[in-house]
Amino acid sequence: MEDKKITCFIPCRAGSERVPKKNIKPIGGFEYGLLQIKLEQVLSCKKINEVILSTNDPEILSYGYKLQKKNHKLIIDERAAELCSSETSTDEVIEYVPKIIREGHVLWTHVTSPFLTAKSYDAIISKFHNLGSDFDSLMTVNKIQNFLWGEKQPINYDRLVEKWPRTQTIDPIYEVNSGAFIVDIDSYFSVKDRIGAKPYLYVTDKFESLDVDWPGDFRFVSKLIECGVLDV
């Protein structure tokens, strides 16, 4: 698998609802915000051959084209508006990917994971290259080993056996954090998914898995970046 091209796909539509202009809003001294951080990370990643920024946002396009003049590893995809609305499903974007990527492996990531750095991506890609036959894809996850309940009862331990077991004895549950998905482009054609039938669950630490989704997340991450904890 290691000889195949790695294309990084970054969907980045206009019209964030929870945090207006979230993708490109200035943060922690970065003029173009989360987008600038992410592009600097993936473009400097040694194991990524090509980066496709897919967007319909005029400001993002303007910044992308300006950056492209300095780094030809970056490709700008002007995605149609009907595939960038708040009604557009992830499945629809997945079906779009093989129209612009025809070969190799696809690493799908988001600008909202600012603490997945170039070093993180290199480690993730190295793991993917060495999975062996037991797995056909990889996705990043959070490992949760704590007391989890539905509305009426626990969902990951049995209180009839032990009311409050030691958390390290509880069977873990894995939360997909959408930091990275890697699979061969063939899966996009054959099963129409960004993972295969046997994904490897790559556990990221709490810091790497920080995701910017709500206004509070944006403020928190901004403070962390201002404190100098971000190693692009």
C-alpha positions as CSV (number, residue, x, y, z in Angstrom):
1,M,0.0,0.0,0.0
2,E,2.9,2.3,0.7
3,D,3.6,3.0,-3.0
4,K,0.2,4.4,-3.6
5,K,-0.4,8.2,-3.8
6,I,-2.0,9.8,-0.7
7,T,-4.5,12.5,-1.5
8,C,-5.7,14.7,1.3
9,F,-9.3,15.8,0.9
10,I,-10.6,18.8,2.9
11,P,-14.3,19.7,2.5
12,C,-14.8,23.3,3.6
13,R,-18.1,24.8,2.7
14,A,-19.4,28.3,3.3
15,G,-22.1,29.1,5.8
16,S,-21.2,27.7,9.2
17,E,-24.3,28.0,11.4
18,R,-23.0,27.6,14.9
19,V,-19.9,29.8,14.5
20,P,-20.2,32.2,11.6
21,K,-17.3,32.0,9.2
22,K,-15.8,29.4,11.5
23,N,-13.4,27.9,8.9
24,I,-11.7,31.2,8.1
25,K,-12.4,33.4,11.1
26,P,-9.1,34.7,12.6
27,I,-7.9,32.6,15.6
28,G,-4.9,32.8,17.8
29,G,-2.9,35.1,15.5
30,F,-3.7,33.1,12.3
31,E,-5.3,35.6,9.8
32,Y,-7.1,32.9,7.9
33,G,-8.0,30.9,11.0
34,L,-8.5,27.1,11.2
35,L,-8.2,26.9,7.4
36,Q,-4.7,28.4,7.5
37,I,-3.6,26.1,10.3
38,K,-4.9,23.0,8.6
39,L,-3.4,23.8,5.2
40,E,0.0,24.6,6.8
41,Q,-0.2,21.2,8.5
42,V,-1.2,19.0,5.6
43,L,1.0,20.7,3.0
44,S,4.1,20.1,5.2
45,C,3.2,16.5,5.8
46,K,5.9,14.4,4.2
47,K,3.5,11.4,3.5
48,I,0.8,13.4,1.7
49,N,1.3,13.8,-2.0
50,E,-1.5,16.1,-2.9
51,V,-4.1,18.3,-1.0
52,I,-7.5,19.0,-2.4
53,L,-9.4,21.9,-0.8
54,S,-13.1,21.5,-1.8
55,T,-15.2,24.6,-1.2
56,N,-17.8,27.0,-2.5
57,D,-16.8,29.9,-0.2
58,P,-15.4,32.9,-2.1
59,E,-13.1,34.0,0.7
60,I,-11.7,30.4,1.1
61,L,-11.2,30.2,-2.7
62,S,-9.4,33.5,-2.7
63,Y,-7.0,32.4,0.0
64,G,-6.6,29.0,-1.5
65,Y,-5.6,30.3,-4.9
66,K,-3.2,32.7,-3.3
67,L,-1.6,29.9,-1.4
68,Q,-1.5,27.6,-4.4
69,K,0.9,30.0,-6.2
70,K,3.4,29.2,-3.5
71,N,2.7,25.5,-3.1
72,H,1.7,23.4,-6.1
73,K,0.8,20.5,-3.9
74,L,-2.5,22.3,-3.3
75,I,-5.4,21.8,-5.7
76,I,-8.5,23.9,-5.4
77,D,-11.9,22.3,-6.2
78,E,-14.7,24.7,-6.7
79,R,-17.5,22.5,-5.5
80,A,-21.1,23.2,-6.7
81,A,-23.4,25.1,-4.4
82,E,-25.9,22.3,-4.3
83,L,-23.2,20.1,-2.7
84,C,-22.3,22.7,-0.1
85,S,-25.6,23.5,1.6
86,S,-26.6,22.8,5.2
87,E,-28.9,20.2,3.7
88,T,-26.1,18.3,1.9
89,S,-25.4,15.0,3.6
90,T,-21.9,13.5,4.2
91,D,-23.0,10.6,2.0
92,E,-23.5,13.0,-0.9
93,V,-20.0,14.4,-0.5
94,I,-18.6,10.9,-0.3
95,E,-20.2,10.1,-3.7
96,Y,-18.6,13.3,-5.1
97,V,-15.1,12.4,-4.0
98,P,-14.4,9.8,-6.7
99,K,-15.4,12.4,-9.4
100,I,-12.3,14.4,-8.5
101,I,-9.9,11.7,-7.1
102,R,-9.3,8.7,-9.4
103,E,-6.4,6.8,-7.9
104,G,-4.5,6.0,-4.7
105,H,-5.6,6.4,-1.1
106,V,-7.8,9.2,0.2
107,L,-7.2,10.9,3.6
108,W,-10.3,12.8,4.5
109,T,-9.8,15.4,7.2
110,H,-11.3,18.7,8.5
111,V,-10.0,22.1,9.4
112,T,-11.9,21.8,12.7
113,S,-9.2,19.5,14.1
114,P,-6.4,22.0,14.6
115,F,-4.3,19.8,16.9
116,L,-3.9,17.0,14.4
117,T,-0.5,18.2,13.2
118,A,1.8,17.2,10.3
119,K,3.5,14.9,12.7
120,S,0.1,13.4,13.6
121,Y,-0.8,12.8,10.0
122,D,2.5,11.2,9.3
123,A,2.0,8.8,12.2
124,I,-1.6,8.0,11.1
125,I,-0.5,7.3,7.5
126,S,2.4,5.1,8.7
127,K,0.0,3.1,10.7
128,F,-2.3,2.7,7.8
129,H,0.5,1.5,5.6
130,N,1.3,-1.2,8.1
131,L,-2.2,-2.5,8.9
132,G,-1.8,-5.9,7.2
133,S,-4.7,-7.9,5.8
134,D,-6.9,-7.7,8.9
135,F,-7.9,-4.1,8.1
136,D,-8.7,-2.2,4.9
137,S,-9.0,1.4,6.2
138,L,-8.5,3.6,9.2
139,M,-10.4,6.2,11.1
140,T,-9.5,8.2,14.2
141,V,-11.5,7.7,17.4
142,N,-11.7,8.7,21.0
143,K,-11.5,5.8,23.5
144,I,-14.2,6.2,26.1
145,Q,-13.9,4.0,29.2
146,N,-16.3,5.6,31.7
147,F,-19.8,5.3,33.0
148,L,-22.1,5.8,30.1
149,W,-25.9,5.8,30.4
150,G,-28.9,5.9,28.1
151,E,-32.0,7.6,29.5
152,K,-32.7,4.8,32.0
153,Q,-29.7,2.5,32.4
154,P,-26.0,2.0,31.7
155,I,-25.0,1.1,28.2
156,N,-21.5,-0.2,28.8
157,Y,-21.7,-2.0,32.1
158,D,-24.1,-4.1,34.2
159,R,-25.2,-2.6,37.6
160,L,-26.7,-6.0,38.6
161,V,-23.1,-7.3,38.5
162,E,-21.4,-4.3,40.0
163,K,-22.9,-0.9,40.6
164,W,-19.7,1.1,40.2
165,P,-17.0,-1.0,38.6
166,R,-13.4,0.3,38.2
167,T,-13.5,2.2,35.0
168,Q,-10.4,0.4,33.7
169,T,-12.5,-2.9,33.7
170,I,-15.3,-1.4,31.7
171,D,-15.4,-2.4,28.0
172,P,-14.4,0.7,26.0
173,I,-16.6,2.4,23.5
174,Y,-15.1,4.2,20.6
175,E,-16.3,7.6,19.4
176,V,-15.5,8.6,15.8
177,N,-13.9,12.1,16.1
178,S,-13.7,12.8,12.4
179,G,-10.0,13.8,12.6
180,A,-9.0,11.5,9.7
181,F,-10.4,8.7,7.5
182,I,-8.1,6.8,5.2
183,V,-9.1,4.2,2.6
184,D,-8.3,3.3,-1.0
185,I,-10.3,5.3,-3.6
186,D,-11.8,1.9,-4.7
187,S,-14.0,2.0,-1.6
188,Y,-15.6,5.3,-2.7
189,F,-16.5,3.5,-6.0
190,S,-17.5,0.1,-4.6
191,V,-19.2,0.7,-1.2
192,K,-19.6,4.5,-1.4
193,D,-17.9,5.2,1.9
194,R,-14.8,6.9,3.3
195,I,-14.0,3.7,5.2
196,G,-13.9,0.1,4.1
197,A,-15.6,-3.0,5.7
198,K,-12.8,-3.5,8.2
199,P,-11.6,-0.2,9.6
200,Y,-8.8,0.1,12.1
201,L,-9.7,2.3,15.0
202,Y,-6.8,4.7,15.6
203,V,-7.1,6.2,19.0
204,T,-6.0,9.9,19.2
205,D,-5.2,11.5,22.5
206,K,-7.6,14.1,24.0
207,F,-5.5,17.0,22.8
208,E,-5.3,15.8,19.2
209,S,-9.0,15.0,19.1
210,L,-10.2,18.5,20.1
211,D,-12.8,19.5,17.6
212,V,-14.1,23.0,16.9
213,D,-17.9,22.8,16.6
214,W,-19.5,25.3,19.0
215,P,-18.7,28.9,20.0
216,G,-17.3,27.6,23.3
217,D,-14.9,25.3,21.4
218,F,-13.7,28.2,19.2
219,R,-13.0,30.4,22.3
220,F,-11.2,27.5,24.1
221,V,-9.0,26.5,21.1
222,S,-8.2,30.2,20.5
223,K,-6.9,30.6,24.0
224,L,-4.8,27.4,23.7
225,I,-3.3,28.6,20.5
226,E,-2.6,32.0,22.0
227,C,-0.7,30.2,24.8
228,G,1.6,28.7,22.3
229,V,0.6,25.1,22.6
230,L,0.0,24.6,18.8
231,D,2.9,22.9,17.0
232,V,1.8,23.2,13.3
